[in-house]
Amino acid sequence: MPAERELANAHAPVALAASSRYPETMKSSDTTILVIPGYRNSGPDHWQSRWQAKLSSARRVEQADWSRPERALWTAAVGAAVNESKKPVVLVAHSLGIAASIHAIPEFRRPVIGGFFVAPPDLETPGLAPPDLATFGPWPRDPLPFPSIVVASRNDPYCAFEITDDLAASWGALLLDAGEAGHINTDSGYGPWPEGSVAFAKFLSRL
């Protein structure tokens, strides 16, 4: 990911690659990192759970029912978590958690300084998403009021790469190409995700 690229203006896919050195400015301890899982939560081996365990300032947005998502309740939970934070917030959302985060933006009363969004699902193609999940669509396409990264897989069973590319462009987000990475979850082998950790650390350092 070239250092000179501006997050707000880079819509072309950038390969997700590990790098061992990057400048630090913002640190995780300076923020509240909100981990926002998707449908059925993220289990203990999921990369979101691993990051949460390692980052002292990270906390999870809990939902009342992970298996039967309700858009209004999920969105309200994200909004409440942001508004309760005493520090600037960075959102780390996966799948349906991204939709809850985007829909919650009008409710934010505390500063959100970044969003790291991994594998947004297709909520608009008829019949692709289960009925409960489809109620989270359509996707808002207004530019996001904070810097953001969208990580996309080229063989995500829940969303075509081209759709994610279009979403990232609409939001003014930098699109990172994860290659053939499935839904970037435990079932796809992520789990440990060192490239994602480096990409997130670099993103955080540039906020």
N, C-alpha and C positions, 0 to 999 in steps of 0.2 A: 504494500500500500504506500505509494509515494508520499513523502512528507509534505510536498508542496501543494497537494490537492486541497481545495477548499471544500469542506463538508457540504456547505449549502448549495454548491454549484456543480457537484460531481454526480451525474446521473448514470454514466456508463459503468458497467460492471468492473470491479477491481478484484483481482484474485485474492483469496484469503490465504495468506502465507505467514508463517512464524518468523519473528525477528527477535533477537535477544537484546537489542539495545534501542532505547527510545528516550527522548527527553521527558522529564517529569515536571509537571506544574501542579495541576490538581491531583490530590491523592484521595484514595477511597475513604480515608478517615475524615476528610473534609466534607463529606457528603452523607446523605442517607441513600443507600442503594436499595431500591425496592425491587425484589424478585417477584415477578408476576407470572405464575404458571398458567398453562392452558387447561384444556379439557382433561379431567381426571387427575389433575395435579401433576407434579413432577416428583417421582420417587427418589429414594435415597441415593441411587447411582446416577441420576440425571445430572447433567452439567450444571443446571441451575442450583440444585441442592449442594453440589460440591463447592460451587462458588460461594454460596451462602455460608457454608461451614468455615470457609477460609477467610472471609471478609468480615471483620468485626462490626462494620457499620451497615451490614446487609440485614434486611429482614423481609419476610415473606408476606405478601398480601393474601390473607386467608379468605376463602369463600365458604359460605354456608353449605353449599352442596356442589361438590366438584363433578359429580356425574350427571346432574341435571342443571346445567347452567341457565341462569336467567339474566338477560342483558341488563336490566335495571339494577338488580342486586349486585352483579359483578362490577358494573361501572361505578356504583356508589361505594363499593369497598375500596376500589382504587382511589377514587377521589378523597375518601376519608383518610386513607393512609398517607397520601400526599399532604393533605391539610394538617395532619397531626405532626408532621416532621418539623424539627427545629433547625435542620440544616438544609441546604439546597439538595434537591432530589435528582437522582439518576434512575431512570426506569430500565429494568432488564426484563423484557417480556418475551415469552415464547408462545407461538401459535395463537390460540384464542385469547390468551392474555394480552396480546397486542391489540386486538379489537376492543377489549375492555378498557385498555389504556387510552386509545385514541378517542373513544366515545366519552371518556371521563374528562378530557381536556377542558371543556367549558366549566367544570366544577372546581378546577384547581385554584386555590387561593394562596398557595405557597409556591416559591420558585422551583420550577423544574428546569434543569440546565442541560439535560441530554436524555436521549432514548436509544437503547440498544435492542433492536427488534429482530428476533430470529424466527424464520419460517412462518410468515403469516399465511393462514389458510384462505382458500378460495371460498368466499361466503356468498358469491353472486351467481355462479353457474348452477342452473336448476338441477336438483337431484344429487349434487356432489356432496354437500355438507348435510349431516343429519338435521332434522327439523329444529331441534333445540339450538344448534349452532348457527343455522341459517338465519335465525332471528337477530343475530349480531350484525348482519349485513343490512344495507349495502355499506361498503367502506366509505368513510369520509375521505375526500380528496383535496381538502384545503391544505396549503403549506403548513407544516408544523411550526409552532412558535419556539422551538428549541432545536439545536443540532441533533441529528439522528443518523444512525446506521441501520440498514436493513440487510440481514444475511439471508441469502437465498440458495436453495439447492436446485440442481438441474433435473433431479428425478424425484422431487417431492410428490408423493402420491396425493397430497391434499391441495396442491396448487402448482400450476404451470409456472415455469421460470419467467415467461413473458408477462404474466399477470403481476408477479411480484416486482418485476422491473418497472411496470407502469405505476404501481403503487408508490414505489420509492421515488420515482420522478415527480409524481403529484405532490408528495410530501416534502420535496426538496432534500431527500435523504441520500447519503452515499450508499450505493448498492455494492455489497461484497459477495462475490461468487464463491460458494463453498464447494463447487463441483458436484459430483454425484454423491450426495450425503443424506438421501432419504428425507425424513422429516426433522433431522438434526435432533433426535431424541434418543432415549436409551435403546429402543428397539433398533435404531439405526447404528448403534455403537457409540453414542455420545451421551453418556459416560464421560470419561476423560476427554477433554477437548482443548488441547494445548494451543492450537491455532486461534480458537475463539478467545481463550484467556489473554493471549498477546494482543489480539485485535481490540479487546475491550480495554485493556490497560493503556494501549496507545490512544484510544478514543478518549479515555478519561484524562489522560495527560494533556490533551489539547483543548479541554473545555475551559 
